[in-house]
Amino acid sequence: MSDIRLKVFHTVASHLSFTKAADVLCITQPAVTKNIKELETELDIRLFERRGNKITLTEAGEILYRHAESIFEIYRKIQYDLGLLKEKQAGELLLGASTTLSHYILPPILANFYKHFPDIRISLLDANTEKIEEAVLQKKVVLGIVEGKSKNKDLKYVPFLKDEIVAVVHTSQELANKDRISKAEFLSIPLVLRETGSGSLEIIAHELRKHDISINGLNLIMQLGSTESIKSFLANSNCMALLSISAVSKEIVEGQFKIIDIDDIDIKRLFYFTHLQGQLEKIPEMFLRFAQNSITKSYSL
């Protein structure tokens, strides 16, 4: 399958019009038709249903279109990444990141980015998800990285990293004798959570609603403004917290914290890049791709 035929197919499928595709590709309509027929012959399957002047994708066409989208996105990434090697990058990058990301995930990525692009000056706003989204909307930062995905139509969200929120206790406390608890036990255990506006709290509340549990129905004794303050509190109190696995993985390995499983409750989430609708400028786009590649390499080891 040649790239030109795939490109012709993708253009026709995008516009559902042979005429429009011919205009976009600057070729004749018979040339478009010829490429589609040759592609259908090569694949031995019909890609379009033709009904009068209208065309629709067949099931095979839908499948090929999804793969073509992925292929051309890879081509765009290749062209972009290779283009970075052709010129020296310099300038300023205004980032905003929610607490979990700025404290536990971004630092090694930022350090590696600096090694590659030492002439780009980075400033990082550290705040909860709600405040980061507000900063993006007010153009105080050009690229935010947040927990969860809101429904703000003025912002675009790009998936970045999968994460899990787990129930943890300090191993010096009595609760560490437990390995698993029921949902009923969970409701009675003293709990510490992040503050209102935190992406973590929003995700927790959303997941618990699936089990007919509200935040008000928990034995919530305190809400604190940072993960580090919650960890310090747990070291001195027989309480439980719901925290990102990214924030406590080091302490779990070192034996300071322990994960307690809760029957039927499994809290997964995505971290997202977020920016104003439209195309990012070159430097923030470059950082976004750099961060995505860094995470992909880390998780493939």
KOLZA-318513 format. One record per residue (C-alpha): residue number from 1; x, y, z; residue in one letter. Coordinates in steps of 0.5 Angstrom, whole numbers, plus 500, padded with zeros to 3 digits. Example, Ala and Ser with C-alpha at 12.3 -4.5 7.8 and 13.67 -1.06 7.14 Angstrom:
<recs>
1,525,491,516,A;
2,527,498,514,S;
</recs>
This chain:
<recs>
1,500,500,500,M;
2,503,506,498,S;
3,503,513,502,D;
4,500,517,496,I;
5,494,512,496,R;
6,493,512,503,L;
7,494,520,503,K;
8,488,520,498,V;
9,484,515,502,F;
10,485,519,508,H;
11,483,526,505,T;
12,477,523,502,V;
13,475,520,508,A;
14,476,526,512,S;
15,471,530,507,H;
16,467,524,505,L;
17,468,528,498,S;
18,472,526,492,F;
19,471,533,489,T;
20,473,536,496,K;
21,479,531,496,A;
22,481,533,489,A;
23,481,540,491,D;
24,485,539,497,V;
25,491,535,494,L;
26,491,539,488,C;
27,490,533,483,I;
28,484,531,478,T;
29,478,528,481,Q;
30,479,522,476,P;
31,486,521,479,A;
32,483,521,486,V;
33,478,516,484,T;
34,484,512,480,K;
35,488,511,487,N;
36,482,509,491,I;
37,480,504,486,K;
38,487,501,486,E;
39,487,501,494,L;
40,481,497,494,E;
41,483,492,489,T;
42,490,492,493,E;
43,486,491,500,L;
44,481,486,496,D;
45,475,490,500,I;
46,471,496,499,R;
47,472,502,503,L;
48,466,507,501,F;
49,459,506,500,E;
50,457,510,494,R;
51,450,512,494,R;
52,448,518,488,G;
53,453,524,490,N;
54,454,522,497,K;
55,459,517,500,I;
56,460,514,507,T;
57,465,509,509,L;
58,464,502,510,T;
59,466,498,516,E;
60,473,497,513,A;
61,474,504,511,G;
62,473,506,518,E;
63,478,501,520,I;
64,483,504,515,L;
65,481,511,517,Y;
66,483,510,524,R;
67,490,507,522,H;
68,491,512,517,A;
69,490,517,523,E;
70,495,514,527,S;
71,500,513,521,I;
72,500,521,519,F;
73,500,523,527,E;
74,507,519,527,I;
75,509,522,521,Y;
76,508,529,524,R;
77,511,527,530,K;
78,517,525,526,I;
79,518,531,522,Q;
80,517,535,528,Y;
81,522,532,532,D;
82,527,532,527,L;
83,526,539,526,G;
84,528,540,533,L;
85,535,538,531,L;
86,536,543,525,K;
87,536,549,530,E;
88,538,552,537,K;
89,532,553,541,Q;
90,531,559,546,A;
91,526,563,549,G;
92,521,562,555,E;
93,516,557,558,L;
94,511,558,563,L;
95,508,552,566,L;
96,503,550,571,G;
97,502,544,574,A;
98,498,541,580,S;
99,502,539,586,T;
100,503,531,585,T;
101,505,533,578,L;
102,510,538,580,S;
103,513,535,586,H;
104,513,527,584,Y;
105,513,527,576,I;
106,516,533,573,L;
107,522,534,576,P;
108,526,529,573,P;
109,523,531,566,I;
110,525,538,567,L;
111,532,536,569,A;
112,533,532,562,N;
113,529,537,558,F;
114,534,543,561,Y;
115,540,538,559,K;
116,537,538,552,H;
117,535,545,551,F;
118,539,549,556,P;
119,537,556,553,D;
120,530,555,554,I;
121,528,559,561,R;
122,522,555,565,I;
123,518,558,570,S;
124,513,553,574,L;
125,507,555,578,L;
126,505,550,583,D;
127,498,550,585,A;
128,492,545,585,N;
129,488,543,579,T;
130,483,549,579,E;
131,488,554,580,K;
132,492,551,574,I;
133,486,551,569,E;
134,484,558,572,E;
135,492,561,570,A;
136,491,558,563,V;
137,485,561,562,L;
138,488,568,564,Q;
139,494,566,560,K;
140,499,567,566,K;
141,501,560,564,V;
142,501,557,557,V;
143,501,550,558,L;
144,498,546,564,G;
145,499,539,567,I;
146,493,537,571,V;
147,489,532,575,E;
148,483,529,572,G;
149,479,533,566,K;
150,474,538,567,S;
151,469,540,562,K;
152,471,547,560,N;
153,470,548,553,K;
154,475,554,552,D;
155,481,549,554,L;
156,484,543,550,K;
157,486,537,554,Y;
158,491,532,552,V;
159,492,525,555,P;
160,499,525,559,F;
161,500,519,564,L;
162,496,514,568,K;
163,496,514,575,D;
164,492,511,581,E;
165,490,513,588,I;
166,491,509,593,V;
167,489,508,601,A;
168,495,509,605,V;
169,497,509,612,V;
170,504,510,616,H;
171,507,503,618,T;
172,508,506,625,S;
173,500,506,626,Q;
174,495,501,629,E;
175,492,501,622,L;
176,498,498,619,A;
177,496,491,621,N;
178,490,491,616,K;
179,491,489,609,D;
180,484,490,606,R;
181,478,493,609,I;
182,471,493,607,S;
183,467,499,604,K;
184,463,499,611,A;
185,470,499,615,E;
186,472,505,610,F;
187,467,509,612,L;
188,469,509,619,S;
189,476,510,619,I;
190,479,517,620,P;
191,481,520,613,L;
192,485,525,611,V;
193,484,528,604,L;
194,486,534,600,R;
195,483,541,600,E;
196,477,543,596,T;
197,479,545,588,G;
198,484,539,588,S;
199,484,535,582,G;
200,485,529,587,S;
201,479,530,591,L;
202,475,531,585,E;
203,477,524,582,I;
204,476,521,589,I;
205,469,524,590,A;
206,467,522,582,H;
207,469,515,584,E;
208,466,514,590,L;
209,459,516,587,R;
210,459,510,583,K;
211,459,506,590,H;
212,454,511,593,D;
213,459,514,597,I;
214,459,521,598,S;
215,465,525,601,I;
216,460,528,607,N;
217,459,520,608,G;
218,466,519,610,L;
219,469,520,617,N;
220,473,526,614,L;
221,477,529,620,I;
222,482,534,616,M;
223,483,537,609,Q;
224,490,539,608,L;
225,493,543,602,G;
226,499,539,600,S;
227,501,531,599,T;
228,507,532,604,E;
229,503,535,609,S;
230,498,529,609,I;
231,504,524,609,K;
232,507,528,615,S;
233,500,528,619,F;
234,500,520,618,L;
235,506,519,621,A;
236,503,522,627,N;
237,496,520,627,S;
238,492,513,626,N;
239,489,515,620,C;
240,488,514,613,M;
241,489,518,607,A;
242,488,517,599,L;
243,494,519,595,L;
244,497,518,588,S;
245,501,512,588,I;
246,506,517,585,S;
247,507,521,591,A;
248,508,515,596,V;
249,512,510,592,S;
250,518,512,595,K;
251,516,511,602,E;
252,512,504,600,I;
253,519,501,598,V;
254,522,504,604,E;
255,517,501,609,G;
256,514,508,611,Q;
257,507,507,608,F;
258,503,501,607,K;
259,497,501,602,I;
260,491,498,604,I;
261,486,495,599,D;
262,479,497,600,I;
263,474,492,597,D;
264,471,494,590,D;
265,474,501,590,I;
266,479,502,585,D;
267,481,509,583,I;
268,484,510,577,K;
269,485,517,573,R;
270,489,520,568,L;
271,494,526,568,F;
272,492,531,562,Y;
273,496,537,559,F;
274,491,543,558,T;
275,492,549,554,H;
276,487,554,551,L;
277,484,552,544,Q;
278,488,552,538,G;
279,495,550,536,Q;
280,500,551,541,L;
281,507,555,540,E;
282,513,552,538,K;
283,516,551,545,I;
284,510,549,549,P;
285,509,544,544,E;
286,516,541,544,M;
287,516,541,551,F;
288,509,537,551,L;
289,512,532,546,R;
290,518,531,550,F;
291,515,530,556,A;
292,510,524,553,Q;
293,516,521,550,N;
294,520,521,557,S;
295,514,518,560,I;
296,513,513,554,T;
297,521,511,555,K;
298,520,510,563,S;
299,514,506,563,Y;
300,517,501,557,S;
301,523,499,561,L;
</recs>
